[in-house]
Amino acid sequence: MVEEMELLFTKEGMKVRKRVSMPFTGEDWHEKLVSYEEIARRDGIKLTVGKIEPEIERGVLKGLKFHVTDYSVSSTEKVKVIPRDSNKPGIEIQGDFVECKFAKDVLVETANWLIDENLLKEENIPMDVGGYKRYLINTKKVHKDGSSFHEAKTLKNGMFIETHESKKNCIEYAKRMLEKVGLSRDDLRVIGFSIE
């Protein structure tokens, strides 16, 4: 659950800092830079701003910091988020819960969440998570060794993810995906799936 968010608008883009309170791990700050091109592609952003502070360095305005107390994004832009107290199996990433019926959905929905957060981009692709033969995500349904994906699923940005994995590997590879884009593997919590 997001307790606090700061938006710093600079000439480079919008820096987003979220303070997230997670069970057992306590509070943690997460920061990322969102380009103005990405902001322009999103519709339906609503913010409640409690305070605006200028960032001034040597008498020059470097940015504006917005202290956000509440926000929402149009549901057409985000993966389906359902209430956290649902008894359905799924994943929780930084407070967002997404239903997953099968273990392979853990891979797909983690990747789609990263796409929504502008963390999984073409420059991260092809992505492997260890091994010398296979890719996890690619722009084509082809592995490093030239073989075809066994069970490719199409992500919301048109890239392909290999989901032909054991339940244990689906969860492990989803966690490694987070690490590849600079998040912590502990940002992903799997609910309703046994790893065995």
C-alpha positions in Angstrom: 0.0 0.0 0.0 1.4 3.4 -1.0 1.5 5.7 2.0 3.2 8.6 0.4 4.3 9.7 -3.1 6.5 12.6 -4.3 6.6 13.8 -7.9 9.6 15.9 -8.9 9.2 17.5 -12.3 12.5 18.4 -13.9 13.8 19.0 -17.4 14.7 15.3 -17.7 11.3 14.0 -16.8 9.2 13.2 -13.7 10.9 11.5 -10.8 8.5 9.4 -8.8 9.3 8.4 -5.2 6.9 6.1 -3.4 7.1 5.1 0.2 5.6 1.6 0.3 4.6 -0.2 3.5 5.0 -4.0 3.0 4.1 -6.7 5.5 7.1 -8.1 7.4 9.6 -6.0 5.5 8.5 -2.6 6.8 8.8 0.6 4.8 10.9 1.2 1.7 11.3 4.0 -0.8 11.1 3.2 -4.6 12.3 5.8 -7.1 12.1 5.9 -10.9 12.2 8.4 -13.7 9.3 8.7 -16.1 9.8 10.5 -19.4 7.4 13.2 -20.5 6.6 11.1 -23.6 5.4 8.3 -21.3 3.2 10.7 -19.3 1.7 12.0 -22.6 0.7 8.5 -23.5 -1.3 8.0 -20.3 -4.9 9.1 -19.9 -7.0 9.5 -16.8 -4.3 10.3 -14.3 -5.9 12.0 -11.2 -3.8 13.4 -8.4 -4.6 15.0 -5.0 -1.6 17.2 -4.1 -1.2 18.3 -0.6 1.8 20.6 -1.1 4.1 21.9 -3.9 7.7 22.9 -3.2 10.2 24.5 -5.6 13.6 22.9 -5.9 16.0 25.8 -6.2 19.8 25.5 -6.7 21.9 28.7 -6.7 18.8 30.8 -7.3 17.7 28.7 -10.3 14.5 26.7 -10.3 15.5 23.0 -11.0 12.2 21.4 -10.5 8.8 21.3 -8.7 8.1 18.7 -6.1 4.4 17.7 -5.7 3.5 15.9 -2.4 0.7 13.5 -3.5 -1.8 12.2 -1.0 -4.0 10.2 -3.4 -3.9 9.2 -7.0 -5.5 6.9 -9.6 -4.8 5.9 -13.2 -7.3 5.0 -15.8 -8.0 1.2 -15.7 -7.3 0.9 -19.4 -3.7 1.7 -18.7 -3.0 -0.6 -15.8 -3.3 -4.3 -15.3 -6.5 -5.4 -13.5 -6.0 -4.7 -9.8 -8.4 -6.3 -7.4 -8.7 -5.8 -3.6 -5.9 -7.3 -1.6 -8.1 -9.2 0.8 -9.4 -11.3 -2.1 -9.0 -15.1 -1.5 -8.0 -15.6 -5.1 -4.4 -16.7 -6.1 -2.2 -14.0 -7.6 0.8 -11.8 -7.1 1.3 -8.6 -5.2 3.9 -6.1 -6.4 4.5 -3.0 -4.4 0.9 -3.1 -3.1 -0.8 -3.9 -6.4 -2.6 -7.3 -6.4 -3.2 -9.1 -9.7 -5.1 -12.3 -10.0 -3.3 -15.3 -11.5 -5.1 -18.6 -12.2 -1.9 -20.5 -13.2 1.7 -20.3 -12.2 2.6 -19.2 -15.8 0.4 -16.2 -15.2 2.8 -15.1 -12.5 5.4 -14.6 -15.3 3.0 -12.9 -17.7 1.4 -10.5 -15.1 4.8 -9.6 -13.5 6.0 -8.6 -17.0 2.8 -6.7 -17.8 3.1 -4.9 -14.4 6.6 -3.9 -15.3 5.5 -2.6 -18.7 2.7 -0.6 -17.0 5.3 0.9 -14.7 7.6 1.8 -17.7 10.3 -0.5 -16.3 10.3 -3.2 -19.0 11.3 -1.6 -22.3 12.8 -2.8 -25.6 16.3 -1.9 -24.4 15.9 -4.6 -21.7 15.1 -7.2 -24.5 16.1 -9.9 -25.1 16.0 -10.8 -21.5 17.4 -14.0 -20.0 17.4 -15.0 -16.4 20.4 -17.3 -16.5 21.3 -20.2 -18.7 23.0 -20.3 -22.1 20.2 -21.5 -24.4 17.0 -19.7 -23.6 15.5 -16.2 -23.4 12.7 -15.4 -21.0 11.4 -12.4 -23.1 12.2 -11.6 -26.7 10.7 -9.5 -29.5 10.5 -12.8 -31.5 9.5 -16.3 -30.3 13.1 -17.5 -30.6 15.7 -18.5 -28.0 19.4 -17.7 -27.9 20.2 -21.1 -29.5 17.7 -20.5 -32.4 15.0 -22.8 -31.1 11.4 -21.6 -30.9 9.7 -20.7 -27.6 7.7 -23.8 -26.4 4.8 -21.9 -24.9 5.0 -18.2 -25.9 2.5 -15.7 -24.5 2.2 -12.2 -25.9 2.7 -9.3 -23.5 0.7 -6.1 -23.7 3.6 -4.3 -25.6 3.8 -7.0 -28.3 6.9 -8.8 -26.9 6.8 -12.5 -26.2 7.5 -14.4 -22.9 8.4 -18.1 -22.5 6.0 -19.7 -20.0 7.0 -23.3 -20.5 8.5 -23.6 -17.0 7.8 -25.4 -13.7 5.8 -23.7 -11.1 8.9 -23.1 -9.0 10.8 -21.6 -12.0 7.8 -19.3 -13.0 8.0 -17.7 -9.5 11.8 -17.6 -9.4 12.0 -16.1 -12.9 9.4 -13.5 -12.1 11.5 -12.4 -9.1 14.6 -12.3 -11.4 12.7 -10.1 -13.8 12.3 -7.5 -11.1 16.0 -7.7 -10.3 16.8 -7.1 -14.0 15.0 -3.8 -14.0 16.4 -2.6 -10.7 13.7 -3.6 -8.2 14.1 -6.1 -5.3 12.9 -9.7 -5.7 11.1 -9.1 -2.4 8.8 -6.6 -4.1 7.0 -9.6 -5.5 4.8 -11.6 -3.2 3.0 -14.8 -4.5 -0.3 -15.5 -2.9 -2.1 -18.9 -3.2 0.6 -20.8 -5.0 2.8 -23.4 -3.3 6.4 -23.3 -4.6 6.7 -27.1 -4.4 
